[in-house]
Every structure is written in C-alpha cells, then in structure tokens.
C-alpha cells in the first residue's frame, strides 16, 4: 500500500469516527451601532451622585500658592516642599534619638503646583500612586552608597540633610550612631529607581499613611504653600 493510500484510509477513518458528533448551527444577527443610540438613563442616575461627590472633593481648596512649584534636578522648590512636607508630617510628634533624613525621588513627583488655589485634585495629580510612607533603618556603612547614588542620578528630593561637594551632611548627626533612619516610600524601599542600598535595611516601620495624604495634611496646615529654594544638592 502506497503512502497516498494509507493517508486516504486514515483520513476516512477519522471522518467516520467523528460522524456521531452533533452539528451545532449558530445563528447571529448584526446590530448596527450608531451615535443615535440612547444613553441608559438608569445607569446615569446611579453614577451621577458619586460623580458629583467626587468632583466636589477633588475641587476642594486646601491651600494657596504665591508662586509656581515645579520639580527638577538637582534642586527645586517643589522637591524641597514635598520632602519637607513628608518629613515634618512624620516627625512633628516624634522624639528623635537617631539621625534621620527624608529621601524621595524626582520621578515620584508627577505634576506641578501652580500659583493660586491648591485643591485636593492637585495633590492627586502630584502623587497619583498610593505609595505608603515607611521609616527604614540603615547602617551608617551605606552612606557612601547613598552619596554615590545621588551623584549618578543628578539629585533627588531630600530633607533634614544636604549633599555638599558629594558628601551627605545630616542636620542632627550623632557621632555615636551606628545607624540612621530614612523616611521614604514603600516603592523606593523595595528597590524602586534602583535604590539598592535599601536592601541593607536593619528594620522597617510601616506608617499606614499615604504620601499624598501627608502632603494634603501639610498643605492644609500651611494655608499658603511655603517655598524653600535652598540648594540641598551640590557636587
């Protein structure tokens, strides 16, 4: 038997074996979609109260700004304000026993604060992600790694410290300290933006506070957004 005959035989057997399968006939009808389709008024009526409530919340004025705030490297008034706002929010009721800084990233600040009224919506644009504030304890041995990171990145928002001539200088340094605290985001603590020095953490305190919420609280407290143009990063 030739290969051709074998193939025909096998195909025929397969068709015979499948002959008992029921055939399903599917009928379909085309529905033309046009711009004339009416809006579902029932769904709209359900959504509208939530839409109105959300709009009212986002448009709530929580402060005012006398100038425009924007972020850039190595220094900026917005980077300073965000870092200071989170630092103050987290330390105002805490007795500091170890050196502590706030270190963030330029990429985490996604918008600007414009001159005039500042709303909750502006804060959501500034910090659209639900990043939590964390306190990370690091050994002093990683300070050179932080200094090198800041040099390579070109600068990041920082509070309660400066980088001068490439050296990190704490405002409340204690020569007897073997470790220090960094207030930052859970994203950065977990290696975001290649801040790999956080892998050497000694301990972590999770606050349960979103960075955005902390900034909203501080903006309300300040009433007028406080501008600080201090040069904090220099090489």
C-alpha positions in Angstrom: 0.0 0.0 0.0 1.4 3.3 -1.0 1.8 6.3 1.4 -1.0 8.0 -0.5 -3.5 5.2 0.1 -2.5 5.0 3.8 -3.3 8.7 4.2 -6.6 8.4 2.5 -7.5 5.4 4.7 -6.6 7.3 7.9 -8.5 10.4 7.0 -11.6 8.4 6.1 -11.4 6.5 9.4 -11.1 9.8 11.2 -14.1 11.2 9.5 -16.1 8.1 10.3 -15.2 8.3 13.9 -16.4 11.9 14.1 -19.6 11.3 12.3 -21.5 10.8 15.5 -20.7 14.3 16.7 -23.7 16.7 16.7 -23.6 19.7 14.5 -24.4 23.0 16.2 -25.7 25.7 14.0 -25.2 29.2 15.3 -27.4 32.0 14.1 -26.4 35.6 14.6 -27.9 39.0 13.8 -25.9 42.1 13.1 -26.8 45.1 15.2 -25.8 48.5 13.8 -24.2 50.8 16.4 -24.6 54.5 15.7 -24.3 57.7 17.5 -28.0 57.8 17.8 -28.1 55.0 20.5 -29.7 56.4 23.6 -27.9 56.7 26.8 -29.0 54.4 29.6 -30.7 56.9 31.9 -31.0 54.4 34.7 -27.2 53.8 34.9 -26.5 57.6 34.6 -28.8 58.3 37.5 -26.9 55.7 39.6 -23.5 57.1 38.7 -24.3 60.8 39.0 -24.3 61.1 42.8 -20.9 59.5 43.0 -19.6 61.6 40.2 -20.9 64.8 41.8 -19.5 63.9 45.2 -16.0 63.1 43.7 -16.0 66.3 41.8 -16.7 68.3 45.0 -14.0 66.5 46.8 -11.3 67.0 44.1 -12.2 70.7 43.7 -11.9 71.4 47.4 -9.4 74.2 48.0 -7.0 73.2 50.8 -4.3 76.0 50.4 -3.0 78.7 48.2 0.3 79.2 46.4 2.1 82.6 45.8 4.3 81.1 43.1 4.6 78.2 40.7 6.2 75.0 42.1 8.0 72.5 39.7 10.4 69.7 40.2 13.8 69.3 38.5 17.3 68.1 39.3 19.4 68.7 41.2 17.3 71.2 43.2 13.8 72.6 43.0 11.2 74.4 45.2 8.7 71.6 44.6 11.2 68.8 45.5 12.1 70.7 48.7 8.4 71.2 49.6 7.5 67.6 49.1 10.4 66.2 51.1 9.9 68.8 53.9 6.2 68.2 54.0 6.6 64.5 54.5 9.5 64.9 56.9 7.6 67.4 59.1 4.4 65.3 58.9 6.2 62.3 60.2 8.5 63.9 62.9 6.4 66.7 64.4 5.3 64.5 67.3 8.4 62.1 67.5 11.4 62.5 69.7 14.4 61.8 67.5 17.0 59.6 69.1 18.9 58.8 65.8 19.9 60.8 62.8 17.1 60.9 60.3 16.5 62.2 56.8 13.7 62.1 54.2 14.8 60.8 50.8 12.5 60.7 47.8 12.8 60.5 44.1 12.1 63.1 41.3 10.2 60.5 39.3 7.6 60.1 42.0 6.5 63.7 41.7 4.2 63.7 38.7 2.9 67.2 38.4 3.3 70.8 39.5 1.7 73.2 41.9 0.6 76.3 40.2 0.2 79.8 41.6 -3.2 80.3 43.0 -5.7 77.9 44.7 -4.4 74.4 45.5 -7.0 71.7 45.5 -7.1 68.1 46.6 -7.2 67.2 42.9 -3.8 69.0 42.6 -2.4 66.7 45.2 -3.8 63.6 43.4 -2.0 64.8 40.2 1.1 65.4 42.2 1.1 62.0 43.8 -1.3 59.7 41.8 0.0 56.5 43.3 -0.9 55.0 46.6 2.6 54.9 48.0 2.9 54.4 51.7 5.4 56.3 53.9 7.9 54.0 55.6 10.8 54.5 58.0 13.8 52.5 57.1 16.7 52.0 59.4 20.0 51.7 57.7 23.6 51.1 58.9 26.0 54.1 58.6 28.1 51.9 56.3 25.6 52.6 53.4 26.1 56.4 53.5 28.8 56.3 50.7 26.3 54.3 48.6 23.6 57.0 49.0 26.2 59.7 48.2 27.2 57.8 45.0 23.5 57.2 44.1 22.8 60.9 44.3 25.8 61.8 42.2 24.7 59.3 39.5 21.1 60.3 39.5 21.8 64.0 39.4 20.0 64.7 42.7 16.8 63.7 44.4 14.4 65.5 46.9 15.9 65.4 50.4 15.1 66.9 53.8 17.0 67.4 57.0 20.3 66.9 55.2 22.3 68.2 52.3 24.7 66.7 49.8 27.6 69.2 49.7 30.6 68.5 47.5 29.3 65.0 47.1 29.2 64.3 50.9 25.9 63.7 52.8 25.6 66.0 55.8 22.9 65.3 58.4 21.3 68.2 60.3 21.2 66.1 63.5 24.1 63.8 63.1 25.3 61.9 66.2 28.8 60.6 66.1 27.9 57.7 68.3 25.2 56.4 65.9 25.7 53.1 64.2 22.5 53.5 62.2 20.1 56.2 61.0 16.5 56.5 59.7 15.4 57.3 56.2 11.8 58.4 55.7 10.8 57.3 52.2 8.2 55.5 50.2 7.5 51.7 50.2 8.2 51.8 46.4 11.8 53.1 46.9 12.4 50.8 50.0 11.6 47.8 47.8 14.3 48.8 45.3 12.4 51.3 43.1 14.6 53.6 41.0 17.4 51.2 41.7 17.9 52.5 45.3 19.6 49.2 46.1 21.1 50.4 49.3 17.7 49.8 50.9 18.4 46.0 50.7 20.8 46.5 53.6 18.0 47.7 55.9 18.1 46.8 59.6 14.4 47.4 60.3 11.3 49.0 58.8 8.4 50.9 60.4 5.3 51.0 58.2 3.2 54.0 58.9 0.0 53.2 57.0 0.0 56.8 55.8 0.0 57.5 52.1 2.5 60.1 50.9 -0.4 62.0 49.2 -2.4 62.2 52.4 0.6 63.5 54.3 1.0 66.3 51.8 -2.7 67.2 51.9 -2.4 67.5 55.7 0.6 69.7 55.5 -0.9 71.9 52.8 -4.0 72.4 54.9 -1.8 73.3 57.9 0.4 75.8 56.0 -2.6 77.5 54.3 -0.1 79.2 51.9 2.4 76.7 50.4 5.8 77.5 51.9 8.5 77.9 49.3 12.1 76.9 50.1 14.7 77.4 47.4 17.7 76.2 49.5 20.4 74.4 47.5 20.4 71.0 49.1 22.3 69.0 46.4 25.7 70.2 45.2 28.6 68.2 43.7 
